[in-house]
Amino acid sequence: MKPIYFSPLLSLFIFLAPASGNAAGSMLRISCDGDDVGAEVLVNGKFRGECPIDLQVPEGSLRLMVRKKVDAQREKVFEQEIRMGEGSVKKVEAKLGAAKLNAGEEARRTENLRRLEGMPFDALQKEAAAGNDEAMLKLGRAYWLGPDVTPKTEKQAGMWLRRAAVAGNVKAMYEYSVFSMSRRDGSPDDPAEMKVWALKAAEAGNVDAMLALASRYEKGAALPKSEAEALGWYRRAAEKGSTSSMIKVGLFYNYGKGGVNKSDEEAVAWFRKAADAGESHAMYLLGTMYAYGDGVEKSEEQAIYWWRKAAKNSAPSNKAAQELKKRGLL
C-alpha cells in the first residue's frame, strides 16, 4: 500500500480546524441602551470590548461587569454572575446603575475620613478652606448640630454644607437639602433649593434623598402632591435595598395608588421581599395577607408563621403580637 501524503496547505487547514462543533464555546450577547452604549465589558476581570457586544465565552460560571466612566471619581456599573451551559446562547441587558465612586476614589475617601476623625476644630477649618469636601461636610455638621448652635453658626453651617455639595459630595447634597427646610436662624424655608439638591443626591444614588422626595411628593409637603412621583422614588429606593420603601411600594399596589392598578399579588411580592430582608412590619403585613387570602391562598398556618417571626424579630411588631394574643398564642 502506498503511503498517503498531505499538501502543506491541507495540513495547515487540519491544524486550524476546530476539534468539534462546541470548541468555540458559548455565546454571551450583551446589550446596552442610551448613554450606556460604549461601556466597557469585562468578563472575569478581563476587558473584552464595548457594549453592545457578542462574546464567545467558556461554559461554567462567569463574572460579568459592564462599567462606564462618568468623571474622574465616579462610574456607572452593572454586575452579574452568569452560568453558561456548553454551546448555549444567553442574552443580558446591561442596565447600569446610578453613578458611584470608583474603587480608587472610594479608597482615597476612606483614608481621608480616617485622617479627619478626631481632627482639632482649627485643623478641620484649614482642611475645609483648602477644598477638602469631607472636611467641609464635617465642619458644616459641627456648626449645624454642635452643642453651641446659634443663628450665626447656622449660617456658617449652610455655607459649608453648600460648598461641600457643590464640590460633589453626595451626602452633603442630601444634608444641605434638609438644611434648606429646617433653618432656625430666622431664614425662610427654601423648597426650591431643597428640591434641587435632593434630586442631585437621589440621582447620585443617595437612598435618604430618594425617601425624602418620595415622602414629600406623597404628602404634598413642599412639593406638589403626586402619588405617581412618590411611587417612582419609593421604587428606586426599594431597588437600592430600602425595606421601608419595599413596604411602601407594596401598599401602593395594595390600594391601587400612584397610577398602578390594585394588585394584591404585587403587594404580596413586595411585602415578601421586605420580610425576607428582616423587616418586622412587612412580616406582619404578609401574615395579614395570608389571613385574609389577599393575593395568596388563604392560610391561617402561614399567617401565624409570619406573625410569630414578626413578634420575635429583633425589632418586634406589636401588631403581630396582638394578632397572636387574639388567638391565644402569646
C-alpha positions in Angstrom: 0.0 0.0 0.0 1.4 3.4 -1.0 1.8 6.0 1.8 -0.6 9.0 1.8 1.0 12.4 1.6 -0.8 15.7 2.6 0.0 19.0 1.0 1.4 21.8 3.3 -1.8 23.8 2.8 -4.1 20.9 3.7 -2.0 20.2 6.8 -2.4 23.8 7.9 -6.2 23.6 7.4 -6.5 20.5 9.5 -4.3 22.1 12.3 -6.6 25.2 12.4 -9.9 23.5 12.2 -11.9 23.1 15.5 -11.9 19.7 17.0 -15.7 19.7 17.4 -18.8 21.8 16.9 -18.6 23.0 20.6 -15.0 24.1 20.6 -15.9 27.7 20.1 -17.7 27.7 23.5 -20.9 29.5 24.3 -22.3 32.8 23.1 -23.0 35.7 25.5 -24.9 38.6 24.0 -24.7 41.9 26.0 -26.9 44.8 25.0 -27.0 48.4 26.3 -29.3 51.4 25.6 -28.9 55.2 25.6 -25.9 56.6 27.5 -24.8 53.1 28.5 -23.7 52.3 24.9 -19.9 52.2 24.7 -19.5 51.0 28.3 -16.5 48.7 28.9 -17.3 45.0 29.2 -15.2 42.8 31.5 -15.6 39.0 31.9 -13.9 37.5 34.9 -12.0 40.8 35.3 -10.7 40.9 31.7 -11.6 43.6 29.2 -13.5 42.1 26.2 -14.8 45.1 24.3 -17.5 47.8 24.4 -21.3 47.3 24.9 -23.3 46.2 22.9 -21.2 43.1 22.1 -21.5 39.4 21.3 -18.8 37.3 23.0 -17.6 33.7 22.8 -17.2 32.5 26.4 -16.4 29.2 28.0 -19.0 27.2 29.8 -19.3 27.5 33.6 -19.7 30.4 36.0 -18.7 33.9 34.8 -18.5 37.3 36.4 -19.8 40.0 34.1 -19.1 43.6 34.7 -20.2 46.5 32.4 -18.9 49.9 33.5 -18.8 53.4 32.1 -16.8 56.4 33.5 -18.8 59.4 34.4 -15.9 61.6 35.6 -12.6 61.2 37.3 -14.2 60.0 40.6 -17.4 58.2 39.5 -18.6 55.4 37.3 -21.8 53.6 36.5 -21.6 49.8 36.9 -23.7 46.7 36.1 -22.5 43.4 37.6 -24.0 39.9 37.3 -22.9 36.3 38.0 -23.8 34.2 35.0 -23.7 30.4 34.4 -23.2 29.3 30.8 -24.0 25.8 29.6 -22.0 24.1 26.9 -22.8 25.6 23.5 -25.5 27.8 24.9 -26.6 31.3 23.9 -27.5 33.8 26.7 -28.7 37.4 26.3 -28.1 40.0 29.0 -29.4 43.5 29.0 -26.9 45.6 31.0 -28.7 48.4 32.8 -26.0 50.5 34.5 -27.0 51.8 37.9 -26.5 55.3 39.3 -23.0 56.7 39.3 -20.9 55.7 42.2 -17.3 56.2 43.3 -14.8 54.1 41.6 -12.5 51.8 43.6 -9.6 54.3 43.7 -11.7 57.2 44.8 -13.5 55.1 47.4 -10.1 54.1 48.9 -9.0 57.7 48.9 -12.1 59.0 50.6 -11.9 56.2 53.2 -8.4 57.2 54.1 -9.4 60.9 54.1 -12.2 60.2 56.6 -9.9 58.2 58.8 -7.5 61.1 58.8 -10.2 63.7 59.6 -11.5 61.6 62.5 -10.8 63.4 65.8 -9.1 66.3 64.0 -9.0 69.5 66.1 -11.5 72.1 65.0 -9.0 74.7 63.8 -7.2 72.0 61.7 -10.6 70.9 60.3 -11.3 74.6 59.3 -8.0 74.7 57.4 -8.8 71.4 55.6 -12.2 72.7 54.6 -10.7 76.0 53.4 -8.2 74.1 51.3 -11.0 72.4 49.4 -11.5 69.0 51.2 -15.2 68.3 50.7 -15.4 65.8 53.5 -13.9 68.4 55.8 -16.5 70.9 54.6 -19.3 68.5 55.3 -17.9 67.7 58.8 -17.4 71.4 59.5 -21.0 72.2 58.3 -22.4 69.5 60.6 -20.4 70.8 63.6 -21.8 74.3 63.0 -25.4 73.0 62.5 -25.6 70.2 65.0 -23.0 71.0 67.6 -23.7 71.7 71.3 -23.4 75.5 70.9 -25.6 76.2 67.9 -26.6 79.8 67.3 -28.2 81.7 64.4 -24.6 82.8 63.5 -23.2 79.3 63.4 -26.2 78.1 61.4 -25.3 80.5 58.6 -21.8 79.0 58.7 -23.3 75.6 58.6 -25.3 76.4 55.5 -22.3 77.9 53.8 -20.1 74.9 54.4 -22.7 72.3 53.6 -23.5 74.0 50.3 -19.8 74.2 49.4 -19.4 70.5 50.0 -22.5 69.8 47.9 -21.2 72.0 45.1 -17.8 70.1 45.3 -19.7 66.9 44.5 -20.1 65.4 48.0 -23.4 63.3 47.7 -24.0 63.2 51.4 -23.6 67.0 51.6 -26.2 67.3 48.8 -28.7 65.5 50.8 -27.9 67.2 54.1 -28.0 70.6 52.5 -31.4 69.8 51.1 -32.6 69.0 54.6 -30.9 72.1 56.0 -32.8 74.2 53.4 -36.1 73.3 55.0 -35.1 73.3 58.7 -33.2 76.6 59.4 -33.6 78.1 62.9 -31.7 81.4 62.1 -34.8 83.3 61.0 -34.3 82.5 57.3 -37.4 81.1 55.5 -37.5 77.6 54.2 -36.4 77.2 50.7 -38.3 74.5 48.8 -36.7 75.2 45.5 -33.2 74.8 47.0 -34.3 71.6 48.8 -35.7 70.1 45.6 -32.5 70.9 43.5 -30.1 69.3 46.0 -32.4 66.4 47.0 -32.7 65.5 43.3 -29.0 65.7 42.7 -28.3 63.4 45.7 -31.1 61.0 44.7 -29.8 60.8 41.1 -26.4 60.1 42.5 -27.8 57.1 44.4 -28.5 58.5 47.9 -31.3 56.5 49.3 -32.2 59.0 52.1 -32.7 61.6 49.4 -35.0 59.2 47.4 -37.0 58.6 50.5 -37.3 62.3 51.3 -38.5 63.1 47.8 -41.0 60.2 47.9 -42.4 61.2 51.2 -42.7 64.9 50.2 -44.5 64.0 46.9 -46.8 61.6 48.7 -47.8 64.2 51.3 -47.6 67.3 49.2 -45.1 68.7 51.6 -43.0 71.5 49.9 -43.5 69.6 46.6 -46.7 69.3 44.6 -48.7 66.2 45.7 -48.1 63.4 43.3 -48.6 59.8 44.2 -47.1 58.7 40.8 -43.8 60.6 41.6 -43.8 59.2 45.1 -44.2 55.7 43.9 -41.4 56.2 41.4 -39.0 57.3 44.1 -40.1 54.6 46.6 -39.5 52.0 43.9 -36.0 53.4 43.2 -35.2 53.3 46.9 -36.6 49.8 47.1 -34.3 48.7 44.3 -31.4 50.0 46.3 -32.4 47.8 49.2 -34.6 50.1 51.4 -37.0 47.7 53.1 -39.3 50.6 54.2 -39.6 51.5 50.6 -40.4 47.9 49.6 -43.4 48.1 52.1 -44.5 51.4 50.6 -44.4 50.0 47.1 -46.4 47.1 48.3 -49.0 49.3 49.9 -49.4 51.4 46.7 -50.3 48.2 44.9 -52.5 47.1 47.8 -54.6 50.2 47.5 -54.2 50.9 43.7 -52.4 54.2 44.2 -49.8 56.1 42.2 -51.2 55.2 38.8 -51.0 51.4 39.2 -53.9 49.0 39.2 -54.7 47.4 42.5 -52.9 44.1 42.7 -52.7 42.1 45.9 -50.3 39.7 44.2 -47.8 42.5 43.6 -48.4 43.8 47.1 -47.6 40.3 48.5 -44.4 40.1 46.3 -43.1 43.4 47.7 -44.1 42.6 51.3 -42.2 39.3 50.9 -39.1 41.0 49.7 -39.0 43.2 52.8 -39.9 40.3 55.1 -37.1 38.2 53.7 -34.8 41.1 54.3 -35.8 41.0 58.0 -38.4 43.8 58.2 -40.9 43.1 61.0 -43.7 45.3 59.7 -43.5 43.5 56.3 -43.7 40.1 58.1 -46.9 41.4 59.9 -48.4 42.6 56.6 -47.5 39.4 54.8 -49.2 37.4 57.6 -52.3 39.5 57.3 -52.4 38.9 53.5 -52.4 35.1 54.3 -55.0 35.5 57.0 -57.5 37.1 54.6 -56.4 35.3 51.4 -55.5 38.6 49.6 -53.1 37.9 46.8 -52.3 34.4 48.1 -54.2 31.3 49.1 -55.8 31.8 52.4 -53.8 30.1 55.2 -54.1 30.6 58.9 -50.9 28.5 59.3 -48.9 30.8 57.1 -50.4 33.9 58.8 -49.3 32.6 62.2 -45.9 31.7 60.9 -45.2 35.2 59.7 -46.8 36.9 62.8 -44.6 34.8 65.0 -41.5 35.8 63.0 -42.5 39.5 63.3 -43.2 39.3 67.0 -39.8 37.5 67.8 -37.8 39.7 65.5 -35.0 42.0 66.8 -37.4 44.9 66.3 -40.6 43.2 67.1 -44.0 44.1 65.6 -46.7 45.0 68.3 -49.4 44.4 65.7 -48.2 40.9 65.1 -48.1 40.2 68.8 -51.7 41.5 69.1 -52.9 39.1 66.4 -51.2 36.2 68.2 -52.8 37.2 71.5 -56.3 37.2 69.9 -55.7 33.6 69.0 -54.3 32.7 72.4 -50.9 32.0 71.0 -48.9 34.6 73.0 
